[in-house]
Amino acid sequence: MRVAIVTVGDELLAGETVNSNAAWLGARLADRGVATERVVTLPDRIADIARVVNEYHAEYDAVLVTGGLGPTHDDLTMDGVAAAFGRGLEESEEAIAWLADHGGYAADDLAAGTAHLPADARVLHNEAGVAPGCVVESVYVLPGVPEEMKAMFEGIAEEFSGEARYVESVVTTEPESALLDRFERVQREFDVKVGSYPNENVRIRVESADEEVVERAIAWLRERVDLADA
């Protein structure tokens, strides 16, 4: 399964808020064998959200959108998703009823627009907050508040699955440029995907669908690089 993650918020682009949602979702999806192939952050702008959601919906098995839900003037994600599918926004009677039953909110207690979703969307109830999410075809719309987003995702996690991937790493004191020959050899001999991440030392990441192959490739590398933890 191939997915894209779309995070929405001017505050993310301005660096005022750290985009922890994308990292958390990427890790949870990887745990389920799902390949996240695109992560993009968009401003609170309907046209941008509609354009990207439309494009990614056509390209990926699923799209996860977080942020910009609710009734305030800059919560425009539902408008953008609705526009991407050529749908209007409608107040969800199901969402209103759930909020009354589970949150004690009467309809009159809710700010106008709280439960407005794209027409015919599947409601995702917000166990940790108020504003509901939704699913439109293969586009999942989740809150931006991390606690709310995590709780909502856990309720739909079973809908995301793929081939299990195995990852191990080895850390070396050698510079990245000196390791190119061994990167080529280990990929050729073991059919693994290799990534390298320089910092104070270089972390070599090895990935495959076969756990034994990963272990053999890591053992091969450990014998042929200067280990930082030796």
N, C-alpha and C positions, 0 to 999 in steps of 0.2 A: 504494500500500500504506500502510495506517494502522497504527501500532503504539503500544503503551504500554510504558513502562519502569518497573519496580518495583525499588527498591533496599531491601534489608533490613538492619537493624542498629541496635541501641540506640545504638551509638557515633556513628552518623551524626546521629541525632536530638539527641544531647547536644552536638553540635558538636565532639566529640573527634577526629573524622576528617572531612576534607573529602570531599564526595561527587563525586570526580572521575570515577567510573565513568559516571554519568548524562551528564555533559558529553561525555565521549569517545564514548559510544555514540550520543548525539544527532548529533554531528558526522559519525561514520562512516555512520550511516543517511542523513543528509542528502546525503552524497556519492553515495549510491546512489539518490537520488530518493525516499527513503522519508520519509513525514511522521510525525514523533513528535508525537502529540497529547496525551499525558498522561505526566507523570513524578510518581511518588509515592514517599515514603520511609516504611517501616513498621517497627515494633518487632519484636524477635525474639519473636513471639507467633503461634502456629499459627492461631488463629481469625481474626486480622486478615489474615494472608497468604492463607488459604483464601477469605475473603470477597472480597478485592480481586481475586485471580486469577480467581475464578469470574465476577465482574462484568466484568472487562476482557476475558476470553476470549470472552465473548458479544458484546462491543462492537467489538473491534478485530481486524484480520487476524492480528496476532501480538502476543505479550506477551513481553518480555525481563525476566527476574528475575535480579538479582545479589545475592550475599551469603548468608551463613548456611549454607554447605555444609561438611560434615565431620562428625566423630564426637563433637564436644564437646557439653556439655549445652545450650549456647545456639545450636547450629546446627540450626535448626528449619525451614528453608525447604523441604526435601524433604517433611517432614511436612505442612506447610501446602499445598503443591502437590498432594500425594496426596489430602489431605482435600477440596480443591476439586473433584477429579474422582471422589470416592467410591472411591478405590483404596487398597490397603494398600501398605506398603513391603516390598520384597523385595531380598535380596542379589543383585546382578547378576553372574552368572558371567562374562559378557563383560568387564565392568569388571575383575574380579579377574584374569582371564587377561591382559588388556592390561597391567595394572600389573606382573604377573610378567614379561611379555615385554619391556616397554619401561622399566620402572623398577627391575627386579630385586627386587620385593617379593613375598615368599611370602605366602600368605593369612594365615599366623600372625603376620606382621610388622605387619599392618594393624590399627589400632584398630577395635574393634567398631563397626559402623555406617558405616564409611568408604564402602562401595560399596552402601549401601542406597538404592534408587531406587523411585519409584512403579511399580507393576506395569505391565508392557508398555511402559515408557518406552523411547525410543531413547537409547542411551548417547552422551554427548559426552565423549571422552577428554581428560584434562588434560595437555597437552604440557608445561606449565610448573610443574606441581605434582602433587598426589596425588588429592584428592577429585574424582570425575567430576561432570560436569553431565549434563543430559538434556533430551529434548524430549518433552512430553506434548501430543499434538494440536498446537496452535499456540502452546504455551507453552514458551519456551526458558529453561532454568535454568542460570545461569553462576556461577562462583565470584565472591567479593567481592574477593579479592586482585587488584589492577589488572593485574599482569603475566599472571596466569593467565586472567583474564577476557578480556583483549585477544587472547591466543593462541587461546582457545577460540572467540571470536567470528570471528576471521579464518578459522577452519575451516568456518564456516557462513555466511559473508557472502553467498555467491552465492544463498542462499535468500531474501534480502531485496532487492527491487528495486521501482522505481516510475518515475514520470515525472521526467526530469531537471529540476532547478530552477536558475535562474541568479540570482546575487545580486551586487550592487555597492553601494557606500556612498559618500556624500559627507558631509563634516564642515563644519558651519557655526558661526559665532560667535553667531548669532541665538538668542534664547531659544525654547524649544519652543512657548510660547503664541503667539508671533508668526508661526509657520510654518503654522498651521492652514489658511489659505486656499490655500497652495501644495500642501499635502498633498492637499487635496480636488481641486485642478485636475490634478495630475499623475496621480492615480488615474483620474480621469474621462477624461483625454486618451489615456492609454497602457494602461489596463487592467492595472495592476500592483498588487502588494501593498506597502504602505509601512509601515515601522516607524520610530519615533524613540527615541533612547536618550541622554538628557541626562547629561552629566558636566561636566567643565570646559568642553567644547563639546558640541554636539548632533550625534550621528551619525545620518544618515538612511539607512535600509536599504531598498533597492528589490529586489523579487523577482518573477520571472515564469518561466513555462515557455519563453518566447521570449527568447533571448539578445539579439537585435537590439532588441527592445522595451525591455529593461532598459537597454541602452546609450543609446538615444534618450531615455529618461526621465531618466537620470543627466545627460546633456548638457543637457536642459531645466532641471533643477534647478540645475546649476552656473551657468547664466546668470541665475538668479533668486534666489539666496541669497548671503549674505556668507560667502565661503569661509574656513575656518580656515587652509587651507594655501595661500592665494593670496599 
